């Protein structure tokens, strides 16, 4: 029995008993066995039950359950052979090959992947063969890439379909080409139907859309139908294609999904299936958006579902939906038009499952480095709740109105500082008119001082918010804003003009300092809050923009409050009473202070921490300190190194936007005076309120369209800048004409107010939004604050420059700002419309770990990258959604279930797999499975002994420079070259070499890394001594075991979360000529030897004898009682007979 140093048993029973009866589990655990284990035990006892059906050849399996289950059951032969024994390829109904139209699209590529997982062969119809190859289609022998353009006649498509028994049409138009709606969605589908009939494909599954038949079922006034059909009548064309398919004589199914989401099914919700014309995209429906993975699963399942034939299936997703019970999926008591697809959700959620041999070997290192810290969502997504329409509207309003109070208060107070200047001049003419009591320069620079306070707050609280969190950052900011607004409220009571001005500037600057912090806190919090709420995450842009619309509301409400107060105190004429002016200023500041007070109370008693920040902040810290081995500051430095083009985009766009936006706000009173030279202050305030109303409409238009894939962030910002350029250049060029007559002035006024609308319905909203979306969580507030602070530079430039140039020149400057803003947006700004913040964080973790080339996910999809990132950095080269799906399965494997833990406990203390040559990748997979089980406490300390097929491995300190023969040449000779996450340089493994992988919990053994490595060297020294070879270890500067200056054994380990893996390699009778291809272990001047060479004429030791000696030596060194035998060659079937 193996014992720990403290005397406690590793597990009941002895190794010898395990050798004699490897399949017998402990009696105490029998009741907890999984069903397949109970069947095996019953069979051993003479009770026979029908065996379970074998899994399909390409079935998606949980990686750890696969490996641990096979290990425990003695069925490792299929794994070692490369594929399990399974059912023959093909679905039901004689369908073995499926043609997929639109195979490289976002949904089509998922269909291809799931067809392969279901065992079908695929003919991938594509327009761009190179794109298909870049997606990895050419690497799968079951996928044949065939050129197929649905806009071509059916005669051109027939050869591509011939040989397939079924067709899945997953095409759809993209972009703004109005003719593509007809040529692809209608005419293209008709071409496919005709070609399918001609080619003999009897089954046709069409991907369509909800609401295609809306007009015929009384939904013609449905706003979703009107909106979607606005673009070329797309729904009408899809309906025409459906009708053509129905009349074709083919066996057909039409699948109509709701909004398509690229997020995984678990993030969107469970599948909801309905019959024809039962879902209309309304809030009262059971769900709306649906994951593309789920849609692909339904399309594939429809091929084999008898109940799907001749049916229209409408599908959406909802977190509240129940799981679809398999026994009722196709029950006959359902309505004729209502079918349920068996196991669709499980297939969709495991679309990326695979056994480890499908993952690039070089990527396993990266995946396991990141697996403990890269999570899609360790936080719990708040599910959707069923509400009536009124409560739903209230929830929607509260979701942005309360978080937007900070921006409301900011705009209310900040812009009131300019609007109340005439009133302050009436109270203190010595400061603002005659300058007899206050320096004139001080009155002029107060705006600059206030803006500087805002900029400092943005920088300070942006960085602080990423450290202390969103909740405490928001609380501190709100407290500063409250004290500042209170100081501003009581400042007019100071009788001395000079004292008043100094106090007023201090109060405004202090308030501005808090306002600066509100920018990064509010935007980051709004984006992350939407990410963690299932009902809001697909409307993240809308929520962030609506939160920002508090700024427009604050402008409007402030103007209204000032107007009301001026009317109450009789300040409607040309002369302003000092006392009445003071009262108006105090009251309007007091209203702002009251809002700030409510905001402080809400944030201290109701505000919760961002779930996204809580989860990702810990991950980034761990990744920085434990994986990258860097200081905390390295996160920011690394982010700047990778994201500087985005920082240029968000900062420079904000600069030019604020130059135009703030410049025109500051110029607003002058502009109104130009239009209405005899207007009183009361009348000018009315025009200001009107301009604020027009601007507020821009906020809401931006919120309505910012999440639409066909418009989105980048297009909105670009179009907004272009419209500002056009409108301001017209104002500048036609300035003399527009100011020469009353009609010209009215046109001038329209142009000016219309520019305010496009500023809000464009860059003013998007600069605030994208700066909170294009950066990872751990630097989001920092970079948003920096971008916003750079915007204040534009405001200062506008404040200074607009004071020294003519009115016409101001419009030229604003027009130039619009043009520069468009250029910056086009070149450097990525479009994050539809991109999950979790995925962006995942990409950033790869960057932080120095493994960016191994990232293949959605964040580097070309549609989410800027022009610079595509054309210069070429990030999209690594985009591979198929490979990324496989990586996600490895990284985000769920926690071990109770059944898996029970299987893992069957792992023996010593597992010997030396009877056959184990491919290195499968040995690595087996290690990872045992490490996961040991880390979870579900397996004992285990020594894994293997003999590998020929392979060269490159450790953390190794490189291709260690090779005398190029790795590609070695691969052509049948020798693998693998990058592995262990310590050390480059070495060789192969026949005649005993490799030992100790999967030990080092904390329980009380060992550090150095003591553990030295213990492995001592074990090899003892083993060599038992066989008559005097070796030595612990040689300074030369790890491993040596006989003179010849290296006998190598050590290279990995320790993660206190559990060791990899280990030692002892040359028994290894062909030493293999080492001539490399610099072994970084020692070019040293020889490599083996036990057989050192023993000379004596017969070489049997591998079994070396195994036994090594097991005893390991047990002695690490304090275990030596086992009497090792287990278990019986776990492996006998090797195949030699041919």
Protein Blocks (a to p, Z undefined) as FASTA:
>chain_A
ZZdfkopafbgcifklmmmmmmbccfklmmmpcfklmmmmmmmnopacdddddddfklcc
dfklmmmmmmmnopammmmnopacdddeddehhiabdcdehklbmklmmmmmmmmmnopa
cddddfblmlmmmnommmpmkbccddddfkbcfklmmmmmgopabdcdfbdcedjbfklm
mmmmmmmmmmmmmmmmmnopabdcddddehklmmmnopamgmklmmmmmnoolmmmmmmm
mmmmmmnopacdddddddddfbdfklnopcddddehkbgoiakbmbfcdcfklmmmmmmm
mmmmmklgopacdddddfkbccddfklmmgckbcfklccdehklmmmmmmmgccfklpcf
klmmmmmmmmmmmcfblcccdddddddfklmmmmmmmmmmmmmmmmmmmmmmmmmmmmmm
mmmmmmmmmlmmnommbcfklmmmmmmmmmmmmmmmmmmmmmmmmmnojklmmmmmmmmm
mmmmmmmmmmmmpmblklmmmmmmmmmmmmmmmmmmmmmmmmmmmmmmmmmpmklmmmmm
mmmmmmmmmmmmmmmmmmmmmmmmmmmnopabfbdcfklmmmmmmmmmmmmmmmmmmmmm
mmmmmpccdfklmmmmmmmmmmmmmmnopafklmmmmmmmmmmmmmmmmmmmmmmmmmmm
mmmmmmmmmmmmmmmmmbcfklmmmmmmmmmmmmmmmmmmmmmmmmpmklommlmmmmmm
mmmmmmmmmmmmmmmmmmmpmklmmmmmmmmmmmmmmmmnmmkmmmmmmmmmmpcfklmm
mmmmmmmmmmmmmmmmmmmmmmmccfklmmmmmmmmmmmmmmmmmmmmccfehiafklmm
mmmmmmmnopmmmpcbfklgfklpcfklmmmnommmmgcfklmmmmmmmmmgccddfklm
mmmmmpcfbdcdfkbccdfklmmmmmmmmmmmmmnopaccddddddddddddddfkbcfk
lpmbdfklmmmnopacdddfbecjdddddehiacddddddfklnopafklmmmmmmmmmm
mmmmmnopacdehiehiacjdehjacfbdcddddeehiaeejidddfklcfklmmmpceh
hiakbccddfklmnomaccddfklmmmmmmmmmmmmnopacdfbdcdfklpccddddZZ
